[in-house]
Amino acid sequence: MTRTTARTTARTRSTHRTPVLLTLATALLLTGCGAGDSSAGKASDGAARGSEAFPAPDAPATEVEGGDRLSTFALDVDTASYGYARRTLADGALPDPSTVRPEEFVNSFRQDYERPDGDGFSVTVDGARTGGDDWSLVRVGLATRAAADDGERPPAALTFVVDVSGSMGEPGRLDLARRSLDTMTDRLRDDDSVALVTFSADAETVLPMTRLGDHRARVHDAIDRLRPDDSTNLGAGVRTGYDTAVEGLREGATNRVVLVSDALANTGETDADAILERIDTARREHGITLFGVGVGSTYGDALMERLADRGDGHTTYVASDDEAREAFCTDLPQNIELTARDAKAQVAFDPETVADFRLVGYDDRAVADDDFRDDRVDGGEVGPGHTVTALYAVRTRPGAEGPLATATVRWLDPATRAPHENSGRLTTEGLAESLSTAPARFQVTATAAYFADILRHAETPLPDAPSLTELSSRAHDLADRTEDQDVRRLAEAIDQADRIGGLDEPEDDGDGDRPAPAND
């Protein structure tokens, strides 16, 4: 099924009693994720990392104040929203609030979650109190196994669909794509295959599916001939790209379409649903997935996001040579193969302990609670070396102690489609006493989420939300402590937003706390 089903917003209560399946799939090896980290942190008392699987509670849910106790969503490893926001800020403007997706800010940073030995996920649940009125931030972290050597993965059949419309002539678009594709071609294996499709007013298969082997020079020649041309017929490009991928389909290989575009469709088929139909058919019938790479100061974020969702893939955004090399030479290789299909998470909050909660972001990934164990409902696709993070604002009942939350992830083995689950738990004892005493990586997660909340003008901000000036100070301190250049760039982006001004920053309600709303 398509992600449309997974976006159901109604929160029904699950009464399924499906047992947990503990069998792990045979390893499907590939390279690692730039946003992941194979290092493992230590769990604090009361914070659990899932090492033994147990099911999400199967009794009828008891409502907490304002709604039920379950939160269910499809996993997401996209990072394009954060990359595009950084590019916009660097150009001296604020991003459109509609393009700010907090989960993509949060998932842009390295985490310290333990990783499983085999396919599937580890589960880490931790949290920190944030101030008055019993509010806390709770982090649910999922990690796949560390990447293996490149030589151990299955071969890849990659169809590159490259936008050569006139708008791609802007510096940092087609020129960036050419350099990156050249570098990636040199790094792929001899048994990998590459096809190249270009589109402007029309689409053309420049290079049919070609086994690299002794043909790298032929691929480089095709890449070097890419030049900006006319208008953007994105629909024709997508159709021709998927037709080429189907014609060059390789059994036993990972078949993927890589779309490089500013996603500014202005001629031919511009209706998103019509463009999406071809992607959905190829995904369903042939298992061809999509990796979207966004470029350009003006970028069709919403369309690229929808294309990747329907294509069981993900998106990233690049604005520099370094980011392009990471996208094509790190992110793309790690996403050639999948270790989990249709992955979904469900977090159950204990009604005796929790009064209110809210998931930060994942607005387009909502899944009906009853559909968590319905494997016909589409989830997210995740490869090795990835981490996925979800952050919740949680209000505990005054003086309550004990179990707080149980997080369960469910996924299908990519080869057999057999379902598997794993879970982790958190108690009130596992909450750090304050955000400042929480682990550094937790603080980075919170900082990214606070920043996204400010940029998107959240109607009700996260609890204890700082000003941009305070947030900048925290981010610079974290950059020094972690020695992480990604965190340094986050601090610089916050500084840029502060200099630009015009943002509605959180206002104190008089008691030092800024409450989050009850869940809906």
Helices and strands as residue ranges (DSSP letters): H 3-6, E 48-50, E 70-74, H 80-90, G 97-99, H 102-106, E 122-129, E 135-143, G 150-152, E 156-163, G 166-169, H 174-187, E 193-199, E 203-211, H 216-224, H 234-247, E 254-261, H 272-286, E 289-294, H 301-310, E 314-317, H 321-326, I 327-331, H 332-334, E 340-349, E 354-359, G 363-365, G 369-371, E 380-382, E 387-396, E 403-412, E 419-427, G 428-430, E 431-432, G 435-437, H 440-455, H 468-482, H 485-500
